[in-house]
């Protein structure tokens, strides 16, 4: 995907939306580091073990569509950091049949539903034949696991030659039932800027998820898609500002069928209707033009992964700082909780008064093997779930949770020091990690940045761990704006932010494993500095918090 805005990997539509929302400056600090013009090794390995990918392209009229390409794991290959080879093509009758030709712009989403991992790769086809195609990758970036419903895939005994394809212009009763039950969909969008000497254009495909029926049906020609809080890149919304044409893909995971929809989108930025969709920040109103239904068209089927869903009881609610509260849960059935690894998060579900269910993920902040789960949540003034937790959840109340997940975990197979670097609420997984490392007497540098003492949770816990393991734990606390009541040398170690100068002073070696967690801009700055200093990519582990 050619990006034409100097100094940024984002195009004018995305930047305009970020400016409108008020996040332009913050996003531009981290986006150039997060959106790479190549695939890191982790992304290459991820794509190569997938049984399916979601792909977006344009048909011969220029309309965007999304489809799902599936085969035996290994059908996606990455010969180098700049290319992906896909050995699969759409079925005859698919809206993107014959669309994957050399020179075509493509958006690709790799998503592992059972682990909620997802990575994006956008680019242009450098080669195509009847069996597959090769993408020259222009953009590679990851997404958080939010709003992804877990599913387990298996091969289907399906004769794809007997797949039934039909075309429509309106949603019939079966299609409406399909959409009403859906908790997952994919949205394809693109942009085109003909006024550039070299046409700036490209494609993107994104996952959207929520409670079943989160996509509302206004009529047999009109859908409403809520737009929830995300990474603030606004890839889809930014594309639709430039080009309102849109493609939707609904998958019947139990039957291996697909419902492809194309139409035109209009963004609802601030109407009263937004409040009818809990958690939505905006609405995307879609006027349907064309529908392709492909029954029994996939070689895979999926089963819902509801194993591990537990009802937990809140036993303790602890105020950690001015805006952070910890919530401690135990199982209602008094059984044993699944073990978690330090750094993992807990998916939770909260039911609203109207019956809508909201799912969020929060890092576990307590030591593993305690027999309980502690999540520590920052109250966001406009955060629906964080406000519900802080203001309404009381000891004795219950929530539904799934088993802990996440790949941001300690790698202890190398005999190297561990450096934990965090800012703000990014401290939560680091607390769990510090408990593990202190117990093992592993040489550890714990470096945390906060605004001031009132906004610095867990300090009593952290200082107790450091004091009890002073031979192995090296603690450094930085306040960017210390309050007059905060005493240097007692409440914090030095003023200022965690930056290149501070890290050079506080960490004497680059021969270590580095774990970084915090806001995206903080993460981008630290990861960039560590890379420039010579730390190997496989020794830098990170997770961003918005």
ZATILO-701152 format. One line per field, with one value per residue (C-alpha): residue number from 1; x, y, z. Coordinates in Angstrom, 1 decimal. Layout:
BEGIN
n: NUM/...
px: X/...
py: Y/...
pz: Z/...
//
This chain:
BEGIN
n: 1/2/3/4/5/6/7/8/9/10/11/12/13/14/15/16/17/18/19/20/21/22/23/24/25/26/27/28/29/30/31/32/33/34/35/36/37/38/39/40/41/42/43/44/45/46/47/48/49/50/51/52/53/54/55/56/57/58/59/60/61/62/63/64/65/66/67/68/69/70/71/72/73/74/75/76/77/78/79/80/81/82/83/84/85/86/87/88/89/90/91/92/93/94/95/96/97/98/99/100/101/102/103/104/105/106/107/108/109/110/111/112/113/114/115/116/117/118/119/120/121/122/123/124/125/126/127/128/129/130/131/132/133/134/135/136/137/138/139/140/141/142/143/144/145/146/147/148/149/150/151/152/153/154/155/156/157/158/159/160/161/162/163/164/165/166/167/168/169/170/171/172/173/174/175/176/177/178/179/180/181/182/183/184/185/186/187/188/189/190/191/192/193/194/195/196/197/198/199/200/201/202/203/204/205/206/207/208/209/210/211/212/213/214/215/216/217/218/219/220/221/222/223/224/225/226/227/228/229/230/231/232/233/234/235/236/237/238/239/240/241/242/243/244/245/246/247/248/249/250/251/252/253/254/255/256/257/258/259/260/261/262/263/264/265/266/267/268/269/270/271/272/273/274/275/276/277/278/279/280/281/282/283/284/285/286/287/288/289/290/291/292/293/294/295/296/297/298/299/300/301/302/303/304/305/306/307/308/309/310/311/312/313/314/315/316/317/318/319/320/321/322/323/324/325/326/327/328/329/330/331/332/333/334/335/336/337/338/339/340/341/342/343/344/345/346/347/348/349/350/351/352/353/354/355/356/357/358/359/360/361/362/363/364/365/366/367/368/369/370/371/372/373/374/375/376/377/378/379/380/381/382/383/384/385/386/387/388/389/390/391/392/393/394/395/396/397/398/399/400/401/402/403/404/405/406/407/408/409/410/411/412/413/414/415/416/417/418/419/420/421/422/423/424/425/426/427/428/429/430/431/432/433/434/435/436/437/438/439/440/441/442/443/444/445/446/447/448/449/450/451/452/453/454/455/456/457/458/459/460/461/462/463/464/465/466/467/468/469/470/471/472/473/474/475/476/477/478/479/480/481/482/483/484/485/486/487/488/489/490/491/492/493/494/495/496/497/498/499/500/501/502/503/504/505/506/507/508/509/510/511/512/513/514/515/516/517/518/519/520/521/522/523/524/525/526/527/528/529/530/531/532/533/534/535/536/537/538/539/540/541/542/543/544/545/546
px: 0.0/1.6/1.4/1.9/2.0/5.5/6.9/3.9/2.8/-0.8/-2.7/-4.7/-8.0/-6.6/-4.8/-8.0/-10.0/-7.3/-7.3/-11.0/-11.0/-8.0/-5.4/-3.3/-0.2/-0.2/-0.7/2.0/4.5/4.1/2.6/5.8/7.4/4.4/3.6/6.6/7.4/8.4/7.3/9.2/10.1/7.2/4.6/6.2/6.0/2.5/1.1/2.9/1.0/-2.5/-5.2/-6.9/-6.5/-9.0/-8.2/-9.6/-9.3/-11.4/-13.6/-13.5/-15.7/-13.4/-15.8/-14.0/-14.9/-13.5/-13.2/-11.7/-8.9/-8.2/-6.1/-3.8/-1.5/1.6/-0.4/0.9/4.7/7.0/10.2/11.6/10.5/9.0/6.7/3.9/3.0/-0.6/-1.3/-5.1/-7.6/-11.3/-13.9/-15.7/-18.6/-16.8/-17.1/-13.3/-13.0/-10.3/-9.5/-6.1/-4.0/-0.5/-0.6/-3.8/-3.7/-4.6/-5.3/-4.6/-5.6/-4.1/-6.3/-6.0/-9.4/-8.4/-5.7/-7.2/-3.9/-4.1/-1.7/-2.2/-0.2/-1.1/0.6/0.4/0.5/3.8/2.9/-0.3/-1.2/-4.1/-3.0/-2.1/-0.4/2.5/2.1/4.9/4.2/4.1/2.7/2.9/1.4/-0.3/-3.7/-4.9/-7.1/-10.1/-13.6/-12.4/-14.6/-12.6/-13.2/-11.5/-11.1/-11.2/-11.2/-14.6/-15.6/-16.9/-17.0/-16.2/-17.2/-20.7/-20.6/-23.7/-23.3/-26.1/-26.3/-28.8/-29.5/-31.5/-31.2/-33.7/-34.9/-32.1/-29.4/-31.0/-31.0/-27.4/-26.3/-28.4/-26.6/-23.1/-20.5/-17.8/-17.4/-14.7/-14.8/-12.9/-12.1/-9.7/-8.6/-7.5/-5.8/-5.6/-4.2/-0.8/1.8/2.1/-1.4/-1.6/-4.0/-4.4/-6.6/-7.2/-9.3/-10.2/-11.9/-15.0/-16.6/-19.1/-22.0/-24.2/-26.3/-23.9/-24.5/-28.0/-30.4/-32.4/-34.0/-33.2/-31.0/-29.4/-27.0/-25.6/-22.1/-21.0/-17.4/-15.9/-12.7/-9.6/-6.0/-6.8/-5.2/-8.7/-7.6/-11.2/-12.8/-10.0/-10.4/-14.2/-13.6/-11.7/-13.9/-17.3/-17.4/-17.2/-17.3/-18.5/-17.9/-19.9/-18.8/-21.1/-18.5/-20.6/-21.5/-18.4/-20.4/-19.8/-22.0/-20.3/-21.9/-20.8/-22.3/-21.7/-20.9/-21.8/-20.1/-22.4/-20.1/-22.3/-26.0/-28.3/-28.5/-25.0/-26.2/-28.4/-25.2/-23.5/-19.8/-19.9/-18.0/-19.4/-21.7/-21.1/-24.4/-24.2/-26.5/-26.3/-25.8/-24.8/-24.7/-23.0/-23.9/-21.6/-23.0/-20.6/-17.8/-15.0/-12.8/-12.9/-15.5/-15.3/-16.7/-17.3/-14.7/-16.7/-14.6/-13.1/-16.0/-16.4/-18.4/-16.1/-17.0/-15.4/-13.8/-11.8/-11.7/-8.5/-7.8/-4.3/-4.0/-6.1/-7.4/-6.4/-8.4/-7.6/-10.4/-9.7/-11.8/-12.3/-14.5/-18.1/-17.9/-14.9/-13.0/-9.4/-8.7/-6.6/-3.0/-1.8/1.6/2.9/2.1/-1.2/-4.6/-8.0/-11.0/-14.1/-17.7/-20.2/-23.9/-25.6/-29.1/-30.5/-29.0/-26.0/-22.7/-19.5/-16.1/-12.8/-9.4/-7.3/-3.8/-3.5/-1.4/-1.0/1.5/0.6/-0.3/-2.2/-5.5/-7.2/-7.1/-6.4/-7.0/-6.0/-8.1/-7.5/-10.7/-11.2/-13.6/-15.2/-14.6/-17.9/-16.5/-13.9/-16.5/-18.9/-16.1/-15.0/-18.4/-20.8/-19.0/-19.0/-17.6/-20.0/-20.9/-20.0/-18.6/-18.1/-14.5/-12.7/-9.3/-6.2/-4.6/-1.7/1.7/3.4/5.0/8.4/11.0/13.4/15.3/18.3/20.5/20.2/19.1/15.5/14.6/11.0/10.2/6.7/4.7/1.3/-1.1/1.4/2.8/0.0/1.6/5.0/3.9/3.1/6.4/8.3/6.9/8.1/11.6/12.1/11.2/13.8/16.4/16.9/18.8/16.0/15.8/12.4/12.0/8.6/7.4/4.4/3.1/3.3/2.7/-1.0/-1.0/1.6/-0.1/1.5/4.5/4.3/4.1/7.0/9.3/8.6/9.7/12.8/13.7/13.3/15.4/17.9/20.7/18.7/16.1/17.2/14.3/14.0/10.9/10.6/8.0/7.4/5.5/6.2/3.9/5.4/4.4/6.5/10.0/12.8/14.9/11.9/8.8/10.6/14.2/14.4/12.2/11.7/10.4/11.9/13.9/17.1/19.3/17.5/17.8/21.5/22.0/19.8/20.5/24.2/24.0/22.1/22.8/19.4/15.8/13.7/9.9/8.1/4.5/2.6/1.0/1.7/3.8/5.9/6.3/7.4/10.0/11.5/11.5/13.1/15.8/16.6/16.9/19.2/21.3/21.8/19.4/18.4/14.7/14.1/15.2/12.6/9.1/6.3/2.6/0.8/-2.0/-4.2
py: 0.0/3.3/5.9/9.5/11.5/12.6/11.3/9.2/5.7/7.0/8.6/11.9/10.2/8.5/11.6/13.7/11.4/11.3/15.1/15.2/12.9/14.7/11.9/13.0/14.1/11.1/8.5/10.1/9.5/5.7/4.8/5.1/2.5/0.2/0.1/-1.4/-1.7/-5.3/-8.2/-9.0/-12.6/-13.1/-12.0/-14.2/-17.3/-16.4/-16.3/-19.5/-21.6/-20.4/-22.5/-19.4/-15.7/-12.9/-11.0/-7.8/-6.5/-4.7/-6.3/-5.1/-2.2/-1.0/-2.1/-3.5/-7.0/-9.4/-13.1/-16.0/-18.1/-21.4/-24.6/-26.8/-24.8/-24.0/-22.7/-19.3/-18.9/-16.0/-16.4/-13.2/-10.2/-8.4/-11.1/-13.5/-16.3/-17.6/-20.9/-20.5/-18.7/-17.8/-20.2/-19.6/-17.2/-15.5/-11.8/-11.7/-14.5/-13.4/-10.3/-11.5/-10.6/-9.1/-5.5/-5.7/-4.0/-6.4/-6.1/-9.3/-10.2/-13.2/-14.1/-17.0/-17.2/-19.8/-17.4/-14.1/-13.1/-11.1/-9.4/-7.3/-7.2/-4.8/-4.6/-5.3/-8.5/-9.1/-12.4/-14.4/-17.7/-20.1/-21.6/-18.6/-15.3/-13.4/-10.1/-7.6/-6.3/-2.5/-2.5/-4.9/-4.3/-6.1/-5.6/-6.2/-9.2/-7.0/-8.1/-11.4/-14.4/-17.6/-20.5/-23.8/-24.8/-28.3/-29.6/-30.1/-33.0/-30.7/-31.1/-27.5/-28.3/-28.6/-25.2/-23.2/-19.5/-17.0/-13.3/-10.8/-7.1/-7.4/-9.3/-12.2/-13.7/-16.3/-13.6/-11.4/-14.3/-15.0/-11.4/-11.2/-14.2/-13.0/-11.9/-11.6/-9.9/-8.5/-5.2/-4.3/-0.7/1.2/4.6/6.3/9.7/10.4/13.9/12.5/12.0/8.5/7.3/6.8/3.9/0.7/-1.8/-2.9/-5.6/-5.4/-7.6/-6.4/-8.2/-7.8/-9.5/-11.5/-9.1/-6.2/-5.4/-4.0/-4.4/-1.3/-2.8/-5.4/-2.8/-1.1/-2.1/-0.2/-1.2/0.3/1.5/0.8/2.2/0.7/1.6/5.1/4.4/4.6/2.5/1.7/5.0/6.9/4.9/5.5/9.2/9.0/6.4/5.4/2.0/-0.9/-4.7/-6.9/-10.5/-12.7/-16.3/-19.1/-20.8/-23.9/-24.5/-23.2/-20.7/-17.0/-14.0/-11.2/-7.7/-4.6/-1.1/2.5/3.7/6.9/7.8/8.9/11.0/12.4/11.6/10.5/7.0/6.2/5.9/3.0/0.9/0.4/1.2/2.6/5.8/6.2/4.4/3.2/3.2/1.0/1.0/-2.4/-2.7/-6.3/-9.6/-12.9/-15.9/-18.9/-21.9/-24.7/-23.0/-23.4/-26.5/-25.6/-25.4/-23.9/-24.8/-22.2/-22.2/-21.9/-24.2/-22.5/-20.0/-19.5/-17.4/-15.6/-13.7/-10.4/-10.9/-7.7/-4.3/-2.4/1.3/1.3/5.0/7.9/6.2/2.5/-0.1/-3.8/-6.4/-9.9/-12.8/-16.4/-19.1/-19.3/-23.1/-23.1/-25.2/-24.6/-21.8/-22.5/-21.4/-18.4/-17.2/-13.8/-11.2/-12.8/-11.2/-12.2/-11.9/-10.8/-10.3/-7.8/-7.8/-4.4/-3.7/-4.1/-7.5/-6.5/-8.2/-6.3/-8.2/-6.7/-8.0/-6.9/-8.0/-10.2/-8.4/-10.9/-13.8/-17.0/-20.0/-17.8/-19.6/-16.3/-13.7/-10.0/-7.5/-3.8/-1.4/2.3/4.3/6.0/9.0/7.8/4.1/2.2/-1.0/0.6/3.0/0.0/-1.8/1.1/2.5/-0.4/-3.8/-4.6/-7.5/-10.4/-9.5/-11.9/-11.7/-14.3/-14.9/-17.1/-18.7/-16.4/-15.8/-13.8/-14.1/-11.3/-13.7/-14.2/-16.2/-17.7/-20.2/-17.8/-17.1/-13.3/-10.4/-9.3/-5.6/-4.6/-1.1/0.3/3.5/4.3/1.4/-0.7/-1.7/-4.3/-7.3/-6.2/-6.7/-10.3/-10.8/-9.2/-11.6/-14.6/-13.1/-12.1/-15.6/-17.0/-14.5/-13.7/-10.4/-7.9/-4.2/-2.8/0.7/2.4/5.9/7.6/11.2/11.5/9.7/10.0/8.2/5.5/2.2/-0.8/1.1/-0.5/-3.9/-3.2/-1.7/-4.6/-7.1/-5.0/-4.7/-8.4/-9.3/-6.5/-8.7/-9.4/-6.6/-3.2/-0.7/2.7/4.9/8.1/10.8/13.1/15.8/15.1/16.7/18.9/16.2/13.6/13.3/12.4/9.5/8.3/8.3/8.2/7.9/10.7/13.2/13.1/10.5/7.2/8.0/7.1/9.0/7.4/3.9/4.3/5.4/2.8/-0.4/-1.1/-3.8/-4.5/-8.2/-8.8/-9.7/-6.5/-6.3/-3.1/-2.2/1.1/3.6/3.1/6.3/5.2/1.7/3.0/5.3/2.7/-0.1/2.2/3.2/-0.4/-1.4/1.6/0.6/-2.8/-5.0/-8.0/-8.0/-11.4/-9.9/-7.1/-8.1/-5.6/-5.0/-1.7/-0.3/2.5
pz: 0.0/-1.1/1.6/0.5/3.7/4.4/7.7/8.5/7.4/7.5/4.7/4.8/5.6/8.7/9.8/9.3/11.6/14.2/14.2/14.5/17.5/19.1/19.0/16.0/17.9/20.2/17.4/15.2/18.0/17.9/14.5/12.5/14.8/15.0/11.3/9.6/5.9/6.5/8.6/11.8/12.3/14.8/12.2/9.5/11.8/12.8/9.3/8.3/10.9/10.1/8.5/7.0/6.3/5.5/2.4/0.9/-2.7/-5.3/-8.0/-11.6/-10.8/-8.0/-5.2/-2.1/-0.9/1.8/1.5/3.5/2.0/3.8/3.4/5.4/7.7/5.7/2.7/3.7/3.3/3.9/1.8/3.2/5.4/2.5/1.0/1.7/-0.6/-0.4/-2.1/-2.3/-4.5/-4.1/-5.4/-8.6/-7.9/-4.9/-5.1/-5.5/-8.0/-10.5/-8.4/-7.2/-10.2/-10.4/-9.4/-7.4/-4.0/-1.1/2.6/4.6/8.1/9.9/12.9/15.3/16.9/19.5/21.0/19.8/18.1/14.9/12.6/9.5/6.2/3.4/0.0/-3.7/-5.6/-7.3/-8.8/-9.4/-11.1/-10.9/-7.7/-5.5/-5.4/-3.7/-1.8/-1.7/1.8/2.3/5.8/8.7/12.2/15.0/16.8/20.3/21.2/22.1/20.8/19.4/20.2/20.7/18.3/17.5/13.9/12.4/8.8/7.3/5.1/2.4/-1.3/-2.4/-6.0/-4.7/-2.9/-3.7/-4.8/-5.1/-5.8/-4.2/-3.7/-0.5/2.8/3.0/6.2/6.4/5.9/8.5/11.0/10.2/10.9/14.0/15.5/14.4/17.0/14.4/11.0/8.8/7.0/3.8/2.8/0.6/-0.5/-3.7/-4.1/-7.8/-7.4/-6.5/-9.3/-8.1/-7.2/-3.4/-2.9/-1.0/0.7/4.3/6.0/9.7/12.3/14.1/17.0/19.8/21.4/19.1/17.0/17.5/13.8/13.7/10.7/9.9/6.8/4.1/2.5/5.5/8.3/11.3/12.5/15.9/16.0/19.4/21.0/19.3/18.6/17.3/13.9/12.3/9.3/8.3/9.2/7.5/4.4/4.4/4.7/1.4/-0.3/1.2/-0.6/1.8/1.9/4.8/5.4/7.7/8.3/9.4/11.5/12.1/8.5/6.7/4.7/3.8/3.3/1.4/1.2/-0.6/-0.3/0.7/4.2/6.0/9.3/12.1/14.4/17.1/16.7/19.5/17.9/19.1/22.7/21.6/21.0/24.4/24.2/20.6/19.8/16.3/13.9/10.4/8.4/5.4/2.3/0.7/-3.1/-3.7/-1.8/-2.5/-0.5/-0.6/1.2/2.4/0.7/3.2/3.9/7.6/10.3/13.8/17.2/19.9/22.6/25.8/27.8/30.9/31.3/35.1/37.4/39.8/43.0/43.9/47.4/47.7/46.1/46.8/46.0/44.7/43.6/42.7/39.5/39.8/41.8/42.1/42.0/43.6/42.4/43.5/41.8/43.0/42.7/45.1/42.5/41.4/39.0/35.9/36.4/34.5/33.5/34.7/32.1/30.8/30.9/32.0/29.6/31.6/30.6/32.1/31.4/31.2/32.3/28.8/28.4/26.3/27.2/27.1/27.1/28.1/28.9/31.9/32.9/36.0/38.5/41.3/41.6/39.8/41.9/44.5/43.8/42.9/40.2/40.7/38.0/38.4/36.4/35.6/35.7/32.4/32.5/29.2/29.6/30.0/31.5/33.8/35.2/35.8/37.7/39.8/40.6/40.8/41.3/45.0/47.0/46.7/43.1/40.3/36.8/34.0/32.9/30.5/31.0/31.1/27.8/26.2/24.8/26.8/29.3/30.7/28.7/31.2/29.1/28.7/31.7/31.2/33.4/33.0/32.5/33.2/31.9/32.3/32.4/33.9/34.0/32.1/35.5/36.0/34.2/35.5/39.1/38.4/36.6/39.5/42.0/39.8/39.2/42.9/44.0/41.6/42.6/38.9/38.3/37.6/36.8/37.5/36.0/36.2/35.3/36.7/36.9/40.7/43.9/43.7/40.3/41.2/42.2/43.9/45.3/48.7/47.1/44.7/47.4/49.7/47.0/46.2/49.8/50.4/47.4/47.3/45.9/42.7/42.3/41.2/41.5/39.8/40.0/38.0/38.4/35.4/37.5/41.2/43.6/46.3/48.8/46.9/48.4/46.0/47.4/49.4/47.2/43.9/42.7/40.2/38.3/34.5/32.0/31.1/28.0/26.3/28.8/31.8/30.4/29.7/33.3/34.9/32.8/32.5/29.9/26.6/27.1/28.8/28.1/28.0/28.7/27.9/28.7/28.6/26.3/22.6/22.3/25.3/23.9/20.5/22.0/24.2/21.6/19.1/21.6/22.5/18.9/18.1/21.1/19.7/21.6/19.5/18.3/20.0/23.3/23.2/24.3/24.5/25.1/24.6/26.8/25.5
//
